[in-house]
Amino acid sequence: MKRLAPAFLTAFVLVACALPLSAHAAEPRPNFVVLMTDDQTVDDLSAMPETRRLLAARGATFRNSFVSYSLCCPSRASYLTGQYAHNHGVMGLWPPTGGVGRLDTTNDLPVWLTGAGYHTAYIGKFLNGYGSTSPAVVPPGWSEWYGAVDPTTYNMWGFTLNENGTPRTYGSPLDEDPSLYQTDVYRRKAVDFIERRSGRRSPFLLSVAFLAPHHESAAIRARTGQTVRPAPRHRGVFAAAGLPRPGAFDELDMSDKPAFLRDRRPRLTPEDAARITRNYHSRQESLLAVDEAVRSIVHALAAEGELRSTYVLFTSDNGFMQGEHRVPTGKMLPYEPSIRVPLLLRGPRIRPGVTSKELVWNGDYAPTILDAAGAKAGKPVDGRSLLPFARHPSRRTRRAILLETGGLKPVALPEDQDAGPFEPPRRIMTYKGVRTQRFKWVEYRNGARELYDLWRDPQELRSRHDDPRYRRTRAALHRDLARLKRCRAAGCRRGLPLVPPPG
């Protein structure tokens, strides 16, 4: 026994030393917090100092962040699947080709993460038609569910949440009780979730979908005269702010634009400009409560010791137009204010205050989360992880972004209203396009074409679709689009050949 003791002691010391080193080296699996607004532009971040301070200044900002289908429902489906709309199948807001019922909720991000041992929670707006065209049930994969039920989703007061299978209504639409303001209710639920889940063995995904700065329901707008009501404490904060008027605002010469814009969009009147300004003020003020929610969520993560191991992603489901190209309000168009969205990402091993100029899109969110979690998707994804670009912001590729719309819609059913029966559906404006670092090429179903040289014309004031100097450019982009509009999985991530410049 005495002769065996030194060998035994040596082996014991080696094992004892190795165990702490191994435990230290194995980092805990990260948490994820995804914060999504509705209809927010990149420039709207100017109204959110806390978001800029806590996320942009402490993480990565993606300057060239886009959505492929600039509309609520298809965009949110891309977040949850990592796929383009032509692959996930949600082509619009309403049946038969769009809406919540088109998404396969049995095989998407929360299901994949739950299978990998994550605890998941959803708070706020889901896909259009949840509770109106489809039953308000808890979708698979969500451990906790606080989804807003349509049509009350579009009420800042008097909204109903499905809380893990039980409906609960907060206030009434015209009783502006400060304690029941929708954004603040979502904030409190998010903070409560973090406080309850912190320190547990399983990591978590928390997804919070704010309505702001999206407009409220038609009935609320008619009664209040406001597009979206800010929290009472923020009302009037931006009343004296001027409306930004970029070069595309009330565009002077629309002769290069497709006929549906050129023939139907007269110059904006002073009354139009005043209305756009009022809407702009309401939208900006509504984001102040979201800014406070971001601060509370980040502070809760820090207080619970979870911030260093949590990725916080902030974005919007699409952009918004406010007078550009004579469009008073709207999205879904292929122009930059409509397709470009804010994207901030803070998390482990992302240096503070970095900026990436790589082209990214909302189908990259799910692959990013799966990459960091060490989890796998249950079907092919079209996007890719953002982490290499957040950690190495100078990295560049030649991957392009597909722009697409399509599907059918009822002719008299706005997205915030469920009154009346469905009328026979009609086709929505349909186009396919490709966005590269320099160029944007768009092909409409009716034959119209647009080509913008964004380095020379960032405001998209002159389409070059019939400029003979861009002949080779057009041909190359047309070939690229022919591949992208049918791409799947790795084919969507492949870099493009160099696009010839104008000659």
N, C-alpha and C positions, 0 to 999 in steps of 0.2 A: 504493500500500500504506500509506503514511504517513497518507493521509486516512481510510482504513478502520480504522486501528488504534484510535482513540478509541471508535468505535461497537462494535467487536469487544470491546474491553476492558470497556465498559459492560455489554454483554450477558453477558460472562463473569462479572462481579461479581454481576449480578442472579441468574444461575443458581446460582452458588456460594453465595450467601447463602440462596437459597430452599431448597436441598437439605437443609441441616441443620435448618432450621425445620420442614420437612415431616416429616422423620424423627422429630423430637422430638415433633411434634404427634400423630403416629400411634401410639397406645398399642399395646403388644403384646396379642394376644388372651389373655384370662385363662385360667388353669387352674381346675379344679373338683375339690374333694374332698368327697364325700358320705359322711357317717358315720351309719350307721343301726343302732340297737339293736333289740331284739325284746321287745315287751310292756312297755316302759318308760312309767311315768306321768310327768306333769309334776313331781309332788312328788318323784320319785326323783332329780331334779337336785340335791337337797340333799346327796346322797352323793357329788357330783362337783365338788369345789372347783376343780380345774384347768380343767374344761370351762367352768364359770361365769366363771373369771378370764380365760381365753384366748379364749373365743368370745362369751359374753354381755356381758362388760365391754368387749370390743373390737369389738362389732358390734351387731346388732339382735336383740332378743327379740320373738317373736310370741306375745302372750298368749292369743290366740284361734285356736289352731292345731288342726285336726281331721283325722281320716281319715274318708273317706266310708263305706268298708266295713271295719269293725273286725275284720280277720282277716288273717293273714300274707300269704297268696298274692294275694288281690285287691288288697290295699293296695300290695304291691310292684309289681304290674302297673300300678297307677295312677301310681306314681313313674316307671316306665319309659316310659309312654305319654302322660301328661298327660290321661288320660281317666277318666271314671267307669266302674264295672264293667259297667254295662249297655251300654257302647260297646266296651270292650276285650274283654269276653266271659269273663273269668276270674271265675266266680261260685262261689267256694268253694275248698276245698283239694284235692279229689280228682276224678278223672274220674267221670262223663262231662261234668260241667258246670264243673269247676274243675281246678286243678293246673297244673303248668308247661306241659303239652302244649296248653293252651288259649291261651297267649300267642303272638301272631304276632311271633316274634323277628326276622323279616326286615325289620320296619318299626317300629323303636322307637328310643329315645334314643341308644344306642351306635352304631347304624347311621347315624343322622342326623349325629352328631358325627364319625364316621369319614369320612363323605362330605365334611365341612367341613374335613378336614385334622387332626383331633385324634387323639392316641394315647390309647387307653382301656384301663383295667384294672379287673377285678372280683376282690374277695377276700371269701370267706365264704359265708354262707347265701344261696341263690338262692330260687327258687320251690319250693313243696312238690311232692315227687315227683321232683325232679331226681336221677336215678340209680336210682329204685325203680319208679315208674310210667312214666317216660320215660328214654331213654338219657342217660347223663352225657356229652354231647358239648359242645364249646365253641360257645356260641350265636354267631350272626353279629354283627359289629360290635365285638367285644372283641379288641383287639390283644394283650392278656395276660389270662389266665384262671386263677384259683385258686379254683374253686367247690367248696363242701362237698357231698359226695355223700351223699344220703339212703340209709339211715337214720342214718348216722354223724354227720350234721350236728348231732344232739342229744347228742353225747358231748363233754364238755370235754376228755377224753383219749381216744385211740383213734379219732380222726376221720380220714376220707380226703378229700383234695382232688384234684380233677382239675386238674393243673397243665399247662395248655396241651396237653391231650390225653393226659397220662401220669398215672395214679393214684399217689398217694403217701400212705401212712398214717403218722400221727404218734402213736406210743405205743400203749398198750393201755388199754381203758376203766377198769380198776381200778388201774392202776399210775400213781399221781399224781406223775409226774416233773415237777418245777417248770419245767423248760426246755421242756416240750412242752404246756403249758397253752394251750388253744385261742386265747383272746384274745391272749396274748403272741405266738403264732405269727403271727396276723393283723397284729399291730402291727409285728413285724420285717419282714414282707413289704411292708407299706405304706411303711415308712421306706426299705427297699431300693429300692422302685420310685421314690420321690421322688429319692433320691440318683442313681439311674441316668438318670432322665429330665430332671433339671434342666439347664438350659443348652441343651437341644436346640431345634431350630428349630420343631418342632411343639408346640403346647400339649397339655395332657393332662386327662383325666377319670379320677379314681381313686375308685372306689366300694367302701367297706368295710362289710360287713354282719356285725356281731357277733351272737352268739347271746344273750349276757347281756341282760337277766336272765331270759330264757325258761327254763322247766324242761328238764331233761335227759330222756332216754328213760325209758320205764316200767321197763325192766330195771335201769337205773342207779339210779333212785329207789328201787326195791325193795331193792337191795343196799346202798345207802348211807344211806337214810333222809333224803336231802336233795333238794330240788327242783332246785336248780342248785348245783354246787360252786364256791365262790370259789377264787381262786388260794390256794395254801397260805399265802402271806405275809399274806393278808387275813382268814383264817378267824378268826372270833370278834371282829372289830373292833367290830361293832355288837351283840354279844350282850346288852348291858345296855340297848339302846335300846328305848323303849316303842313300841308299835304306834299309829300315828295312828288316831284314832277320830272321823272327821267326823260331822256330824249324820245322814248316811244310813247309818252303820254299824249293822248289826243293826236296821234300821228297825222302829220300834214298830208302826206302823199301815200294813199293806200292802193295805188294802181298796180303794185307788184303782188298784192295779197290775193288769196283765193276769192272767188266771186261771193261766197256766202258771207265773207267779211267786208269785202269791197263795196258790195251793193246794199248791204243792210246796216252799215254802221256810219251814220252821219257824224259830223264833228260834234264833240261834246259841248253842251250848252253850259252857261254859268250855273244853271240849276243842277245839271248833272254833276259838275265839279263840286258844288256845295254838298250834294248828297254823298258823293264819294268821300269827301272830307269828313262828314259826320260819321260815316261808317268806319273810316280809318281811325278816328278817335275812339269809338266804341271798341273796335278790335284791339287796339293797343292797350286800352285800359283793362280789358278783360284778361290780358296776358299778365298783368301785375299779380293777380292771385296765383297764376301758374308759377310765376317767378318765386313767390313766397313758398309755394308747395315744393319746388325744387330745393330751396334752402332748407326747409323742414326735413325733407327726405334725406338729404346729404348729412345734415346734422344728426339725425337719428342713427344713420349708419355709423357715424363717427362715435356717438355716445355709446353705442352698443359694441364697439370694437370690430365692426364689420367693414368699414370703409376701405381699408387697405386691401381686402380680398374681394372687392366688389367692382364689377364693371357697371358703370352708369352710362347709358346711351340716351341721348336726347335728340328728337327729330320731329318731323311733321308728316302727315300722310300725303300731303300734296301742297303745292304753293297756291298762289291766288293772284288774280289780275285786278288792278284798281285804276283803270283808265288807260293802260297801255294798249296801243293799237286800237284805240277807241272802244275798248271793251270795259264797261263800267264795273262789272263784277263777274267773276267766273274762274273756271279752271278747265281742265281737260284739253285745252288747246296746247300745241306743241311749243309755245313760246317760253322763254326762260323764266319769267315770273311764275308761270304755271307749273313747270316741271322741276324747278330748282328748289331744294328744301334745306333747312339747317340740319347739320349733323355734327354732334359733339360726342366724344367718347373718352371717358376717364376710367382708368383701371390699372391693374398690376402691370408694371414694367412699361407704362406709357409715360414718357417724359412730360413735364408740365409745359403748356404753352406752345406745343408744336403744331405745325400746319402741313397738311397734305394737299397737293393739287391733283392727285390721281382721280380719274373719273370713277365714281362709285354710285351704287343705286340701292334702293330699298330691299332688293332681293339678296343683298349681302348681309343683312342683319342676322338672319337665322344661321347661315354658315359661320359667322363670327362667334355666335354663342356656342354652337356645337364645337367649334375648334377649341375655344377656351375651356369648355366643359369636358373635353375628351369624349364626346358623345357622337353618335352617328345618326344620320337622317334615314328615314324609312323608305325614301324614294329619291330619285335623282334630283339634285338641286342645280339651279342655273347660276346662282351667285357664288361668291367666294369670300373668304375671311378678310375682314378689315385689319386684323391685327398686324400683319407684316407692314402695312402702310402707316398705321398709327405708331408703330415702334421704330420704323425707318422712313420718316416722312419724305425723304428725297427719292424714294423708290418710285419708278414709273413703268407702266406697260402701255401697250397699244390696244387694250381692250376697249371696245366701243359699247355704248348703251343703246338698247333697243327702246324706241318709243312706240306705243301702240294703243289703239282703242278698238272698240267693236261691240257687238251685241245688239240687243233690242231693249226698248223701254216702252212702258205705257205712256200714252200721249198726254195724259192730264193728271199725273200723279207725282208731285214734287217729292224730293227725298225726305222731307220732314212732315209729311201728311199722309194719313191712311184713309181719309174720308172718301166714300164713293167706291164703286166697283172699278176693276181694271177695264180700261178700254183696249181695243185691239192694239197690239204693240207696233212700233215703227222702228226703223233703224236709227241708231244714233250716229253722230258724225264719226266716220271711220277713217283712220289713217294708220300708216306704218312709217316709222322714221328711224334714223340712226344719228346719234350724237357722238362725235369724236372730240378730241381736244380742240380742234380748230373749226370743224364744219358741222352743220346740221342739214340733213337732207330728209324731206318729208314727201311721201306719196299718198295722196288722198284716194279713196275708193272711187270718187267721181272723176278722177283724172287730173285734178289740180296737183301742182308740184311747188315746192319751196326749197331754196338752197341759200343758206346764210354762211358767210365767211366771218366767223365770230371774232377772229383776231382783228379784222378790219372794221367790223360792224357789230359790236357787242349788243347794240340796241335792236338789232334785226329790223332795220329800216329799209333795206333794199335786198330783195330776193334776187339771187343770181341764177335762177333756174333756166333763164333763156339767154344768159350772157355767153357768147361764143368762147370767151377766154376760159370759162370753167367747164368746157366740154369734157375733158379728160377727168376732171374732178367728179362731175356728175356720173360718168360711166362707172368709175370706181366705187362710188358710194352706192349706186344702184346695185352693183354686184354684191357689195357687203350686206346691204339690206335684204337682198334675196336670200342670203344664207341665214341672217339673224332672225328674220320673221318666222322661221320654222325651226329655230335652233332648240336644242335640248341638252341639258347637263353640260358636259365639257365643251360642246360646240358653242355654247353661249359665252364661255370664258376665254376662248381663243383670241389672241391678239390679231388685229387686222394688218394686212400689208400697208405700206405707206401710201397715203392718198396723194395723188399728184396735185400740186398747187396750180393755180391759174397760170396759163401760158400767154 
